[in-house]
Amino acid sequence: MSSVDLSARIPNNVDLAQDSRLLRALEEWQPNYLGWWREMGPEGFQEKDVWLRTAVSVDAEGWAQFDYVKMPDYRWGIFLAEPTPDRKIGFGDLLGQPAWSVVPGEHRNTLRRLIVTQGDTEPASVEQQQRRSGDPDKPRILGAFNQAIDNWLDFFMFTMFTDRDGKYQLLALAESGFDPLSRTTRFMLTEEAHHMFVGETGVERMVQRTAELTKLDRNGDVRTQGGIPLDVIQKHLNLWFALSLDLFGGEISSNAASFFAAGLKGRYNEERYEDHLALGQPYRMSMVQDSRVVEEEVPLRTAMNEVLRDAYVEDCQRGVDRWNKRLADAGLSDRLRLPSKRFYRRIGLYADLPFDPEGRLLAKPDWERRRSEWLPAEEDRAYVASLQKPVREAGKIANWLARPARGVKGMPFEHEYVRLD
C-alpha cells in the first residue's frame, strides 16, 4: 500500500493514480457528489469557516487533523487501513486459507450486495441528519434510515443507537476474507467511534440537564423550565433502539449462515472464540409459539445475526448505565432502560407482534391503546420541536442541554467552532 497522497484531487492511499480507469470514473463522479453535499446544507453556513477534522493518515492515533475549512471546500478521500502481512481467513469453511485481494467470481454478487447495502447507509445518514429522510418514491435500503430526524433528541438517539449498529456491522465485515473490504471497514471504524461519542454524550447531557431542572422545580416538572422530561427521552430511546435492532436482520438467517461459511462476514471480534467453524453448536433464542414465548436452540451459523445483535445490546446497555449514573448522582430514583428486543420490531421473529417494552405479548388492541406510553406521540414531538431554537452566541447553550465537560479536541467550550463573521 502506498503512503497517503493528500495532494491528489481525490486524496488516497491506494495508488489511485495507477488505476486510470477507476480514477477517471471517480473524477467524473466527484463533481456530482460535491454538488449533492452542497445541496444538503447546512443552509446559511456554506461560506463560513467551520472547525472540521480531515483525514490525513490511516493510523488510529493520528488519522485526522482539525482546522478551519469552508464546507464546500472539504475534501473526501479513499483510505484503507494498513494491511496485515500474510493475512488468513479467520472463520468458516475456508478457515486458514489466504485472504483474497481480488473478489472471487463465485462471491461477486454476494459481496456487491453486502457492500451496496453498507455503502447506502453513509449518504442515507447524511441526508437524514439534514432533514431529508428517505424519499417515499426512492427509499433507502434499510428502514431506520427512512425515519425522520427533525430535532436534536432524535439526532442524538440516532447517533447513539443506529451508528452503534454501524459499528457492529463494520466489525463483522472487518473480519471478511476479502481483504480490501476488511481494510476499508477497519478504517471506517475510526470515524464511527466519533459518531457514537456524539450520541452517547449528547443524550447524557440531556439527562444531566433534565436531572438539574427536576431538582430546581418543586413539583419536578421540567417542562415549566424548558427541559425535556425523562419519559419523553425514554420514548425516543425505545423507538431508536427498536429501529436499530431491525438493522441486524432476522434472528434466524440462512444468508447469515452462508456469509459465515464463505468467509465473507464474521462475528464481532472473531479471534476471541475458540472455535471458528461454528458447526454443531446451538444458540438459544426466544420464539413465539401459540401466543407464548418459549426458549429454543437453533444451529449457531443460522443465528449469526443474533450473535452480533446480542453483542450490540450489551454495548448499548453500557451507554444507558452511564446515563443512569447521572440520575443517581443527582439523587433521583428514576432510571432509563433498554426495552426488550421483542418490542416494536418490524423484521424477524417478532415482526409486528404486540410486545410491550418488558417483552410481554399483549393483545393488539391493548398495545395500540398504550402505544403513546412507549413511543413518541404527536404532543411529545410538538413539545420537543418547540425547544429547537438556535443558540449562536459563544459560551451560551440551549436550556434543555447541559454544557459539555470540555470542548472538541481539548478546546474550551467557548471556542469559535463556526466563524459567523
C-alpha positions as CSV (number, residue, x, y, z in Angstrom):
1,M,0.0,0.0,0.0
2,S,1.3,3.5,-0.8
3,S,1.6,6.4,1.6
4,V,-1.3,8.9,1.9
5,D,-1.3,11.2,-1.1
6,L,-3.0,14.4,0.2
7,S,-2.1,16.4,-2.9
8,A,-4.3,14.4,-5.3
9,R,-7.6,15.6,-6.4
10,I,-9.0,12.6,-4.5
11,P,-6.7,12.0,-1.5
12,N,-6.0,8.3,-1.2
13,N,-3.5,5.7,0.0
14,V,-4.4,3.1,-2.6
15,D,-2.2,4.2,-5.6
16,L,-5.3,5.6,-7.3
17,A,-3.1,7.3,-9.9
18,Q,-2.0,3.8,-11.1
19,D,-5.6,2.7,-12.0
20,S,-6.5,5.1,-14.8
21,R,-9.9,3.5,-15.4
22,L,-11.0,3.8,-11.8
23,L,-9.5,7.3,-11.4
24,R,-11.5,8.6,-14.5
25,A,-14.7,7.1,-13.1
26,L,-14.2,8.6,-9.7
27,E,-13.2,12.0,-11.1
28,E,-16.3,12.0,-13.2
29,W,-18.5,11.1,-10.2
30,Q,-16.9,13.5,-7.8
31,P,-18.5,16.8,-9.0
32,N,-21.9,15.2,-8.7
33,Y,-21.1,14.1,-5.2
34,L,-19.8,17.6,-4.2
35,G,-22.9,19.1,-5.7
36,W,-25.0,16.8,-3.5
37,W,-23.0,17.8,-0.5
38,R,-23.5,21.5,-1.1
39,E,-27.2,21.0,-1.7
40,M,-27.5,19.1,1.6
41,G,-26.5,22.2,3.7
42,P,-26.5,23.2,6.4
43,E,-28.2,26.3,4.9
44,G,-26.7,29.6,5.6
45,F,-23.2,28.3,6.6
46,Q,-21.7,27.3,3.3
47,E,-19.4,30.3,3.2
48,K,-18.5,30.2,6.9
49,D,-15.2,28.8,8.3
50,V,-16.0,25.7,10.3
51,W,-13.6,23.9,12.6
52,L,-13.6,20.5,10.9
53,R,-11.4,17.4,11.0
54,T,-9.9,15.9,7.9
55,A,-8.3,12.5,7.4
56,V,-4.5,12.8,6.9
57,S,-3.4,9.2,7.7
58,V,-4.8,5.8,8.4
59,D,-3.2,5.5,11.8
60,A,-5.8,5.2,14.5
61,E,-3.9,7.5,16.9
62,G,-3.4,10.4,14.4
63,W,-5.6,9.9,11.4
64,A,-7.2,13.3,11.4
65,Q,-6.3,17.0,11.9
66,F,-8.5,19.9,12.8
67,D,-8.6,23.3,11.0
68,Y,-11.0,25.9,9.7
69,V,-12.5,24.8,6.4
70,K,-15.4,26.1,4.3
71,M,-17.7,23.2,3.9
72,P,-17.8,23.3,0.1
73,D,-14.0,23.0,0.2
74,Y,-14.0,19.9,2.4
75,R,-12.2,17.0,0.7
76,W,-13.1,13.4,0.9
77,G,-10.6,10.6,0.1
78,I,-10.3,6.9,-0.3
79,F,-8.4,5.2,2.5
80,L,-7.7,1.6,3.6
81,A,-6.2,0.5,6.9
82,E,-2.7,-0.8,6.9
83,P,-2.6,-4.4,5.5
84,T,-1.9,-7.4,7.8
85,P,1.0,-9.4,6.2
86,D,0.1,-12.9,5.1
87,R,-3.5,-12.4,6.4
88,K,-5.6,-15.6,6.5
89,I,-9.3,-16.1,6.5
90,G,-10.2,-16.5,10.2
91,F,-13.6,-18.4,10.1
92,G,-15.9,-20.5,8.2
93,D,-15.3,-23.3,5.7
94,L,-12.2,-21.6,4.3
95,L,-10.6,-21.1,7.7
96,G,-6.8,-20.7,7.4
97,Q,-6.7,-20.1,3.6
98,P,-5.1,-16.8,2.4
99,A,-7.4,-13.8,2.4
100,W,-8.4,-12.6,-1.1
101,S,-7.1,-9.4,-2.6
102,V,-9.4,-9.8,-5.6
103,V,-13.1,-10.8,-5.4
104,P,-13.6,-14.5,-6.1
105,G,-16.0,-14.8,-9.0
106,E,-18.4,-17.1,-7.1
107,H,-18.8,-14.4,-4.4
108,R,-19.0,-11.3,-6.6
109,N,-22.8,-10.8,-6.4
110,T,-23.0,-11.5,-2.7
111,L,-20.2,-9.1,-1.9
112,R,-21.7,-6.5,-4.1
113,R,-25.0,-6.8,-2.2
114,L,-23.2,-6.5,1.2
115,I,-21.1,-3.5,0.1
116,V,-24.0,-1.7,-1.6
117,T,-26.2,-2.1,1.5
118,Q,-23.5,-0.9,3.8
119,G,-22.5,1.9,1.4
120,D,-26.1,3.1,1.1
121,T,-26.2,3.9,4.8
122,E,-23.5,6.6,4.5
123,P,-25.3,9.1,2.2
124,A,-28.6,8.0,3.8
125,S,-27.3,9.1,7.2
126,V,-26.1,12.4,5.9
127,E,-29.5,13.1,4.2
128,Q,-31.4,12.0,7.3
129,Q,-29.5,14.3,9.6
130,Q,-30.0,17.2,7.2
131,R,-33.8,16.8,7.4
132,R,-34.2,14.9,4.1
133,S,-35.0,11.3,5.1
134,G,-35.9,8.6,2.6
135,D,-37.9,9.7,-0.4
136,P,-41.1,7.5,-0.4
137,D,-40.5,7.0,-4.1
138,K,-36.8,6.2,-3.6
139,P,-36.5,4.9,-0.1
140,R,-33.2,3.9,1.4
141,I,-32.5,0.2,1.6
142,L,-32.7,-0.1,5.4
143,G,-35.8,1.1,7.2
144,A,-34.2,3.0,10.1
145,F,-32.6,5.4,7.5
146,N,-36.1,6.4,6.3
147,Q,-37.1,7.6,9.7
148,A,-37.5,11.4,10.1
149,I,-34.9,13.3,12.2
150,D,-36.1,16.8,12.8
151,N,-34.9,17.5,16.3
152,W,-31.7,17.1,18.4
153,L,-33.3,14.4,20.6
154,D,-33.8,12.1,17.6
155,F,-30.4,13.0,16.3
156,F,-28.6,12.0,19.5
157,M,-30.6,8.8,19.7
158,F,-29.8,8.0,16.1
159,T,-26.0,8.5,16.6
160,M,-26.2,6.5,19.8
161,F,-28.1,3.5,18.6
162,T,-28.1,3.5,14.8
163,D,-24.5,4.4,14.4
164,R,-23.7,1.8,17.0
165,D,-25.3,-0.8,14.7
166,G,-22.9,0.6,12.1
167,K,-20.0,-0.2,14.4
168,Y,-21.0,-3.8,14.7
169,Q,-21.7,-4.3,11.1
170,L,-18.3,-2.9,10.3
171,L,-16.7,-5.1,12.9
172,A,-18.3,-8.1,11.3
173,L,-17.2,-7.0,7.8
174,A,-13.7,-6.2,9.1
175,E,-13.3,-10.0,9.6
176,S,-14.1,-10.6,5.9
177,G,-11.8,-12.8,3.8
178,F,-12.0,-10.2,1.1
179,D,-9.1,-8.1,2.3
180,P,-9.9,-4.7,0.7
181,L,-13.3,-4.8,2.4
182,S,-11.7,-5.7,5.7
183,R,-9.2,-2.9,5.5
184,T,-11.9,-0.3,4.3
185,T,-14.2,-1.1,7.2
186,R,-11.3,-1.1,9.7
187,F,-10.5,2.5,8.7
188,M,-14.2,3.4,8.8
189,L,-14.4,2.3,12.4
190,T,-12.2,5.2,13.4
191,E,-14.9,7.6,12.2
192,E,-17.8,5.5,13.7
193,A,-16.4,6.0,17.2
194,H,-16.8,9.7,16.8
195,H,-20.4,9.4,15.8
196,M,-21.3,7.2,18.8
197,F,-19.4,9.6,21.1
198,V,-21.6,12.4,19.9
199,G,-24.8,10.4,20.5
200,E,-23.9,8.9,23.9
201,T,-22.6,12.2,25.3
202,G,-25.4,14.1,23.7
203,V,-28.1,12.1,25.5
204,E,-26.0,12.1,28.7
205,R,-26.0,15.9,28.6
206,M,-29.8,16.0,28.1
207,V,-30.3,13.6,31.0
208,Q,-28.0,15.6,33.2
209,R,-29.9,18.8,32.4
210,T,-33.2,17.1,33.0
211,A,-32.0,16.0,36.4
212,E,-30.8,19.5,37.2
213,L,-34.1,21.1,36.2
214,T,-36.1,18.4,38.1
215,K,-34.3,19.3,41.3
216,L,-35.0,23.0,40.8
217,D,-38.7,22.6,40.4
218,R,-40.8,21.9,43.5
219,N,-43.0,19.5,41.6
220,G,-40.3,18.1,39.4
221,D,-41.9,19.4,36.2
222,V,-39.1,20.2,33.8
223,R,-41.5,21.4,31.1
224,T,-42.1,24.6,33.1
225,Q,-38.4,25.4,32.7
226,G,-38.0,24.3,29.1
227,G,-36.4,20.9,29.8
228,I,-37.1,17.5,28.2
229,P,-39.0,15.2,30.6
230,L,-37.4,11.8,31.3
231,D,-40.4,9.9,30.0
232,V,-40.0,11.7,26.6
233,I,-36.4,10.7,26.5
234,Q,-37.3,7.2,27.3
235,K,-39.9,7.1,24.4
236,H,-37.3,8.2,21.9
237,L,-34.8,5.7,23.3
238,N,-37.4,2.9,22.8
239,L,-38.0,4.0,19.2
240,W,-34.4,4.2,18.1
241,F,-33.3,1.1,19.9
242,A,-36.1,-0.9,18.2
243,L,-35.4,0.6,14.8
244,S,-31.7,-0.2,15.1
245,L,-32.3,-3.8,16.3
246,D,-34.0,-4.4,12.9
247,L,-30.9,-3.4,11.1
248,F,-29.2,-6.7,12.1
249,G,-31.8,-8.7,10.1
250,G,-33.7,-11.8,11.1
251,E,-32.8,-13.8,14.2
252,I,-32.6,-17.0,12.1
253,S,-31.0,-16.4,8.7
254,S,-29.7,-18.7,6.0
255,N,-28.0,-15.7,4.4
256,A,-26.0,-15.0,7.6
257,A,-25.0,-18.7,7.7
258,S,-23.9,-18.6,4.1
259,F,-21.9,-15.4,4.7
260,F,-20.1,-17.0,7.6
261,A,-19.4,-20.3,5.8
262,A,-17.9,-18.5,2.8
263,G,-15.7,-16.3,4.9
264,L,-17.4,-13.1,3.8
265,K,-18.8,-11.8,7.2
266,G,-17.7,-13.0,10.6
267,R,-18.5,-12.4,14.2
268,Y,-17.6,-9.3,16.2
269,N,-14.0,-9.9,17.5
270,E,-13.8,-13.4,15.9
271,E,-10.4,-14.1,17.4
272,R,-11.9,-14.3,20.9
273,Y,-13.8,-17.5,20.0
274,E,-12.0,-20.9,20.4
275,D,-14.0,-22.5,17.6
276,H,-14.1,-20.6,14.3
277,L,-16.2,-23.2,12.3
278,A,-19.4,-22.8,14.3
279,L,-20.6,-26.2,13.4
280,G,-22.6,-28.5,15.6
281,Q,-23.2,-25.7,18.2
282,P,-26.6,-24.4,19.3
283,Y,-27.7,-20.9,20.1
284,R,-30.6,-20.2,22.4
285,M,-33.2,-17.6,21.5
286,S,-36.8,-16.8,22.2
287,M,-39.5,-18.0,19.9
288,V,-43.3,-17.3,19.8
289,Q,-45.4,-20.4,19.7
290,D,-49.2,-20.4,20.3
291,S,-49.1,-16.9,21.7
292,R,-46.4,-17.9,24.2
293,V,-42.7,-17.1,24.3
294,V,-40.5,-20.2,24.6
295,E,-36.8,-20.8,24.5
296,E,-35.4,-22.9,21.7
297,E,-32.0,-23.8,20.3
298,V,-31.1,-23.2,16.7
299,P,-27.9,-24.0,14.7
300,L,-25.2,-21.4,15.6
301,R,-24.4,-20.5,12.0
302,T,-28.1,-19.6,11.3
303,A,-28.0,-17.4,14.4
304,M,-25.1,-15.1,13.4
305,N,-27.3,-12.0,13.1
306,E,-28.5,-12.6,16.7
307,V,-24.9,-13.2,17.9
308,L,-24.0,-9.8,16.6
309,R,-27.2,-8.2,17.9
310,D,-26.6,-9.6,21.4
311,A,-23.1,-8.0,21.5
312,Y,-24.7,-4.8,20.3
313,V,-27.3,-4.9,23.1
314,E,-24.5,-5.3,25.7
315,D,-22.7,-2.3,24.3
316,C,-25.9,-0.2,24.4
317,Q,-26.5,-1.1,28.0
318,R,-23.2,0.3,29.0
319,G,-24.3,3.6,27.5
320,V,-27.6,3.6,29.3
321,D,-25.8,2.7,32.6
322,R,-23.7,5.8,32.0
323,W,-26.8,8.0,31.6
324,N,-28.4,6.4,34.7
325,K,-25.3,7.3,36.7
326,R,-26.1,11.0,36.0
327,L,-29.6,10.4,37.5
328,A,-28.1,8.6,40.5
329,D,-25.5,11.3,41.1
330,A,-28.3,13.9,41.1
331,G,-30.2,11.9,43.8
332,L,-33.1,10.9,41.5
333,S,-34.6,7.4,41.7
334,D,-35.8,7.4,38.0
335,R,-33.8,5.3,35.6
336,L,-33.7,4.8,31.8
337,R,-33.8,1.3,30.4
338,L,-33.5,-0.6,27.2
339,P,-36.7,-2.2,26.0
340,S,-37.0,-5.9,25.3
341,K,-35.5,-7.0,22.0
342,R,-39.1,-8.1,21.1
343,F,-40.6,-4.6,21.4
344,Y,-41.7,-2.7,18.2
345,R,-39.9,-4.9,15.8
346,R,-40.6,-4.9,12.1
347,I,-38.1,-7.6,11.0
348,G,-37.5,-11.2,12.2
349,L,-39.3,-13.5,14.7
350,Y,-41.1,-10.7,16.5
351,A,-42.1,-8.6,13.5
352,D,-45.4,-6.7,14.0
353,L,-46.2,-8.7,17.2
354,P,-47.6,-6.6,20.1
355,F,-44.9,-6.9,22.7
356,D,-44.6,-4.3,25.4
357,P,-41.2,-2.9,26.4
358,E,-40.9,-5.6,29.1
359,G,-41.2,-8.3,26.4
360,R,-44.7,-9.4,27.3
361,L,-47.0,-10.3,24.5
362,L,-50.2,-8.3,24.6
363,A,-53.5,-8.3,22.7
364,K,-53.2,-6.0,19.7
365,P,-55.9,-3.5,20.9
366,D,-54.2,-3.2,24.3
367,W,-50.9,-2.5,22.6
368,E,-52.5,0.2,20.4
369,R,-54.2,1.8,23.4
370,R,-50.9,2.1,25.3
371,R,-48.7,3.0,22.3
372,S,-48.3,6.6,23.4
373,E,-46.9,5.4,26.8
374,W,-43.9,3.8,25.0
375,L,-43.3,5.7,21.7
376,P,-43.2,9.4,20.9
377,A,-46.7,10.8,20.5
378,E,-47.6,13.8,18.4
379,E,-47.7,16.0,21.5
380,D,-44.3,14.8,22.6
381,R,-42.8,15.7,19.2
382,A,-44.6,19.0,19.2
383,Y,-43.1,19.9,22.6
384,V,-39.6,18.8,21.6
385,A,-39.9,20.8,18.4
386,S,-40.9,23.9,20.4
387,L,-37.5,23.8,22.1
388,Q,-35.4,23.6,18.9
389,K,-34.3,27.2,18.7
390,P,-30.7,28.1,17.6
391,V,-28.3,29.5,20.2
392,R,-25.3,31.0,18.4
393,E,-23.8,33.2,21.0
394,A,-20.3,31.9,22.1
395,G,-20.4,30.4,25.5
396,K,-24.2,30.0,25.5
397,I,-26.2,26.8,25.2
398,A,-29.9,25.7,24.9
399,N,-31.6,25.4,28.3
400,W,-32.5,21.7,27.8
401,L,-28.9,20.6,27.4
402,A,-26.1,20.6,29.9
403,R,-22.7,22.1,29.0
404,P,-20.1,19.5,27.8
405,A,-17.3,18.7,30.2
406,R,-14.9,20.1,27.6
407,G,-14.8,21.3,24.1
408,V,-13.8,19.4,20.9
409,K,-10.2,18.1,20.8
410,G,-9.4,19.8,24.2
411,M,-10.6,23.2,23.1
412,P,-12.5,25.4,25.5
413,F,-16.3,25.3,25.4
414,E,-16.3,28.9,24.2
415,H,-14.1,28.2,21.2
416,E,-15.4,29.7,18.0
417,Y,-16.1,26.4,16.1
418,V,-18.0,28.3,13.4
419,R,-16.8,31.8,12.4
420,L,-20.0,33.7,11.9
421,D,-18.4,37.0,10.9
